[in-house]
Amino acid sequence: RRAPAPSFAAPPGPAASAASWTTSTTPPAATEASAATRATAAVTSALSPRRAGLQNEAANCHSACDGRAGKCQTQFCGSEGACCKKGAGDDADGKCGSSGCTDEHCCVHEV
């Protein structure tokens, strides 16, 4: 005589098919941790005096800043932002320093 096959109960909560409850995308703990990380970053950014005048951080800015690197005359990067590409050396006003994105000009805090 064979032993009966083990049975598996569905998790508590609304009834669901086995396929829907066994294929979890993100564990709840990971979701909560990433939400907490995002909230901490947002608070830190909002409270940081260095970032207060920076807008569109890391956004592609070259065309929005009239094709000029450095202090953005259109204010796309904010009152204390600059449009910079790392290593380009094309900011005539020296606002980029060694800052910027590697692949394109993007908004960073001016130096």
C-alpha positions as CSV (number, residue, x, y, z in Angstrom):
1,R,0.0,0.0,0.0
2,R,1.2,3.5,-0.9
3,A,1.2,6.4,1.5
4,P,-1.1,9.3,0.5
5,A,0.6,12.2,-1.3
6,P,1.3,15.2,1.0
7,S,-1.2,18.0,0.7
8,F,-0.4,21.7,0.6
9,A,-2.6,24.4,1.9
10,A,-3.0,27.7,0.2
11,P,-1.8,30.7,2.2
12,P,-4.3,32.5,4.4
13,G,-6.3,35.2,2.7
14,P,-8.5,35.3,-0.4
15,A,-8.7,32.2,-2.4
16,A,-6.2,32.0,-5.2
17,S,-4.9,29.5,-7.7
18,A,-1.7,27.7,-6.9
19,A,0.0,29.5,-9.7
20,S,-0.8,32.9,-8.5
21,W,0.3,32.5,-4.9
22,T,3.5,30.5,-5.5
23,T,5.1,33.0,-7.9
24,S,5.9,35.9,-5.7
25,T,7.6,38.8,-7.4
26,T,9.2,40.6,-4.4
27,P,9.2,39.5,-0.8
28,P,7.3,41.9,1.5
29,A,10.4,42.6,3.6
30,A,12.4,43.7,0.5
31,T,9.5,46.0,-0.6
32,E,9.4,47.6,2.8
33,A,13.2,48.0,2.9
34,S,13.3,49.7,-0.5
35,A,10.4,52.0,0.4
36,A,12.3,53.0,3.5
37,T,15.5,53.6,1.5
38,R,13.6,55.8,-0.9
39,A,12.0,57.8,1.9
40,T,15.3,58.3,3.6
41,A,16.9,59.5,0.4
42,A,14.1,61.9,-0.3
43,V,14.3,63.4,3.2
44,T,18.1,63.6,3.1
45,S,17.9,65.3,-0.3
46,A,15.3,67.7,0.8
47,L,17.2,68.7,3.9
48,S,20.6,68.9,2.3
49,P,21.6,72.6,1.8
50,R,23.9,71.5,-1.0
51,R,21.0,70.1,-3.1
52,A,18.5,72.9,-2.3
53,G,19.0,74.8,-5.6
54,L,19.5,71.8,-7.8
55,Q,16.6,70.7,-10.1
56,N,16.3,67.8,-12.6
57,E,19.3,66.1,-11.0
58,A,21.0,63.6,-13.5
59,A,18.5,64.6,-16.3
60,N,19.9,65.1,-19.8
61,C,20.3,68.8,-20.0
62,H,22.4,69.8,-23.0
63,S,19.6,70.9,-25.3
64,A,17.5,72.3,-22.4
65,C,20.5,74.5,-21.5
66,D,20.9,75.9,-25.1
67,G,23.7,73.5,-25.9
68,R,26.1,75.0,-23.3
69,A,27.9,73.3,-20.5
70,G,28.3,74.8,-17.1
71,K,25.8,77.2,-15.5
72,C,22.5,76.6,-17.3
73,Q,21.1,80.0,-18.4
74,T,17.6,78.6,-18.8
75,Q,17.5,77.5,-15.1
76,F,16.6,73.9,-16.2
77,C,19.2,72.6,-13.7
78,G,18.0,75.1,-11.0
79,S,19.6,78.1,-9.4
80,E,22.6,76.1,-8.1
81,G,22.8,73.5,-10.9
82,A,25.1,73.1,-13.8
83,C,24.9,71.1,-17.0
84,C,28.0,68.9,-17.0
85,K,29.6,65.8,-18.7
86,K,32.3,64.1,-16.8
87,G,35.7,64.6,-18.5
88,A,34.3,66.9,-21.3
89,G,36.1,70.0,-20.1
90,D,33.7,72.2,-22.0
91,D,32.4,74.4,-19.2
92,A,33.8,77.8,-19.8
93,D,32.7,79.1,-16.4
94,G,34.3,76.3,-14.4
95,K,31.0,75.2,-12.7
96,C,31.4,71.5,-13.4
97,G,34.8,70.7,-12.0
98,S,35.0,66.9,-12.3
99,S,31.2,66.4,-11.9
100,G,28.7,65.2,-14.5
101,C,27.4,62.0,-16.1
102,T,29.8,59.8,-18.2
103,D,27.5,59.4,-21.2
104,E,25.8,62.8,-21.6
105,H,25.6,66.2,-20.1
106,C,23.3,66.1,-17.0
107,C,22.3,68.4,-14.2
108,V,24.6,68.3,-11.2
109,H,25.3,70.7,-8.3
110,E,27.7,73.4,-9.4
111,V,31.1,73.5,-7.8
